[in-house]
Amino acid sequence: MTEYRTETRITLAVNGRPRSVVVRPGDTLLHVLRRGLGLTGTKLGCENGDCGACTVQVNGVPVKSCYTLAVDVDDAEITTIESLDDGPVQRAFVAQNGFQCGYCTPGFIMNADALVRSGRAGDPAARREWMESNICRCTGYEGIERAVIDAAREADGDA
């Protein structure tokens, strides 16, 4: 384990683009993305890993950026909502009304995108397990679940 005592320069591949940032030992990935890189699609919610609004993908795996230290993802591939560009998951969320206020939506989409890419989105138990790490305070989860199912069908070519 690397020990960091002062500011350190790290390199991240964010949305396919190399980025170099100076971070302090306690800086979270969430704050580096939002404040350091201006990528505000990743939302600040609870800041303790409960709500999932801050979900991004690190090397293709969904993580909660509010409790991921930036120094721990040095040299990693970070994917944020800004890079998904009207993909199948976003289209399905719109078609199925999988959002209300939209604040939690980026985190849900990042998690759902990884689930769809895993090929397990058609399995109700896997869908429930993956998506229960995100919370929506405004609406029911039926539209979100329908959106994940639709995105999985589109990814499989059944749309």
C-alpha positions as CSV (number, residue, x, y, z in Angstrom):
1,M,0.0,0.0,0.0
2,T,1.3,3.4,-1.0
3,E,1.4,6.0,1.8
4,Y,0.5,9.6,0.9
5,R,1.3,12.4,3.3
6,T,1.1,15.4,1.0
7,E,-0.5,16.4,-2.2
8,T,0.2,13.9,-5.0
9,R,-0.2,14.1,-8.7
10,I,-2.2,11.1,-10.1
11,T,-3.2,10.2,-13.6
12,L,-6.7,8.9,-14.5
13,A,-8.1,7.9,-17.8
14,V,-11.5,9.6,-17.5
15,N,-14.0,8.8,-20.2
16,G,-11.2,7.6,-22.4
17,R,-9.0,10.7,-21.9
18,P,-5.9,10.9,-19.8
19,R,-6.2,13.4,-17.0
20,S,-3.6,14.4,-14.5
21,V,-4.7,16.0,-11.2
22,V,-3.1,17.0,-7.9
23,V,-4.9,15.4,-4.9
24,R,-4.7,15.4,-1.2
25,P,-4.6,12.0,0.7
26,G,-8.3,12.3,1.8
27,D,-9.7,13.6,-1.5
28,T,-12.5,11.3,-2.8
29,L,-12.9,10.5,-6.4
30,L,-16.3,12.3,-6.3
31,H,-14.7,15.6,-5.4
32,V,-11.9,15.2,-7.9
33,L,-14.4,14.5,-10.7
34,R,-16.7,17.4,-9.7
35,R,-14.3,20.1,-8.4
36,G,-11.0,19.1,-10.1
37,L,-12.3,18.0,-13.5
38,G,-15.6,19.8,-13.7
39,L,-17.6,16.6,-14.4
40,T,-20.7,17.4,-12.5
41,G,-22.9,14.6,-13.8
42,T,-21.8,12.5,-10.9
43,K,-24.0,13.6,-8.0
44,L,-23.2,14.3,-4.4
45,G,-25.8,12.6,-2.3
46,C,-25.2,11.1,1.2
47,E,-21.4,11.1,1.1
48,N,-21.3,7.8,3.0
49,G,-22.0,5.2,0.3
50,D,-25.7,4.7,1.0
51,C,-27.6,6.3,-1.9
52,G,-25.6,5.6,-5.0
53,A,-26.0,9.0,-6.6
54,C,-22.2,9.2,-7.0
55,T,-21.8,5.8,-8.8
56,V,-19.2,5.8,-11.5
57,Q,-17.3,2.9,-13.1
58,V,-13.7,2.1,-12.2
59,N,-12.2,-0.3,-14.7
60,G,-15.7,-1.2,-15.7
61,V,-16.9,-1.9,-12.2
62,P,-19.5,0.3,-10.6
63,V,-18.2,2.0,-7.4
64,K,-19.5,4.8,-5.2
65,S,-17.1,7.7,-5.7
66,C,-18.0,9.4,-2.5
67,Y,-16.0,6.9,-0.5
68,T,-13.4,5.9,-3.1
69,L,-10.1,7.7,-2.4
70,A,-8.7,9.3,-5.5
71,V,-5.2,8.1,-4.7
72,D,-6.5,4.5,-4.8
73,V,-7.6,4.8,-8.4
74,D,-4.4,6.2,-9.8
75,D,-3.9,4.9,-13.3
76,A,-7.4,3.5,-13.4
77,E,-10.0,3.9,-16.2
78,I,-12.9,6.0,-14.8
79,T,-16.2,6.2,-16.7
80,T,-18.7,8.8,-15.8
81,I,-22.3,9.6,-17.0
82,E,-20.9,12.2,-19.3
83,S,-19.3,9.5,-21.5
84,L,-22.4,7.3,-22.1
85,D,-24.0,9.7,-24.7
86,D,-27.6,8.6,-25.2
87,G,-26.8,4.9,-25.0
88,P,-29.3,2.1,-24.6
89,V,-29.6,2.6,-20.9
90,Q,-30.4,6.3,-21.2
91,R,-32.8,5.7,-24.0
92,A,-34.6,3.0,-21.9
93,F,-34.8,5.3,-18.8
94,V,-36.5,8.0,-21.0
95,A,-38.8,5.5,-22.7
96,Q,-39.8,3.9,-19.4
97,N,-40.0,7.1,-17.3
98,G,-37.2,5.6,-15.0
99,F,-36.7,8.9,-13.2
100,Q,-38.6,11.8,-11.6
101,C,-36.5,14.6,-10.3
102,G,-33.4,13.0,-12.0
103,Y,-30.9,13.5,-9.2
104,C,-30.3,9.8,-8.7
105,T,-30.5,8.9,-12.3
106,P,-26.8,9.2,-13.2
107,G,-25.9,6.7,-10.5
108,F,-28.7,4.4,-11.6
109,I,-27.6,4.6,-15.2
110,M,-23.9,3.9,-14.4
111,N,-24.9,0.9,-12.3
112,A,-27.4,-0.3,-14.9
113,D,-24.9,0.1,-17.7
114,A,-22.4,-2.2,-16.0
115,L,-25.2,-4.7,-15.2
116,V,-26.3,-4.8,-18.9
117,R,-22.7,-5.2,-20.0
118,S,-22.3,-8.1,-17.6
119,G,-25.0,-10.0,-19.4
120,R,-27.0,-10.6,-16.2
121,A,-29.6,-7.9,-16.5
122,G,-32.2,-10.4,-17.7
123,D,-32.0,-12.3,-14.4
124,P,-34.5,-10.8,-11.9
125,A,-32.4,-11.8,-8.8
126,A,-29.2,-10.3,-10.4
127,R,-31.1,-7.1,-11.3
128,R,-32.4,-6.7,-7.8
129,E,-28.9,-7.4,-6.3
130,W,-27.1,-4.9,-8.5
131,M,-29.7,-2.1,-8.4
132,E,-30.4,-2.2,-4.6
133,S,-27.3,-0.2,-4.0
134,N,-29.0,2.9,-5.5
135,I,-31.8,4.8,-3.9
136,C,-34.5,6.9,-5.5
137,R,-36.4,9.1,-3.1
138,C,-38.9,10.5,-5.6
139,T,-40.5,7.6,-7.5
140,G,-41.1,3.9,-7.5
141,Y,-38.6,1.5,-8.9
142,E,-40.9,0.0,-11.5
143,G,-39.8,2.4,-14.3
144,I,-36.2,1.9,-13.4
145,E,-36.6,-1.9,-13.6
146,R,-38.4,-1.7,-16.9
147,A,-35.6,0.5,-18.2
148,V,-32.9,-2.0,-17.2
149,I,-34.9,-4.8,-18.8
150,D,-35.4,-2.8,-22.1
151,A,-31.7,-1.8,-22.2
152,A,-30.7,-5.5,-21.7
153,R,-33.0,-6.5,-24.6
154,E,-31.5,-3.8,-26.8
155,A,-28.0,-4.9,-25.9
156,D,-29.0,-8.5,-26.8
157,G,-30.5,-7.3,-30.1
158,D,-34.0,-8.1,-29.1
159,A,-35.3,-4.5,-29.1
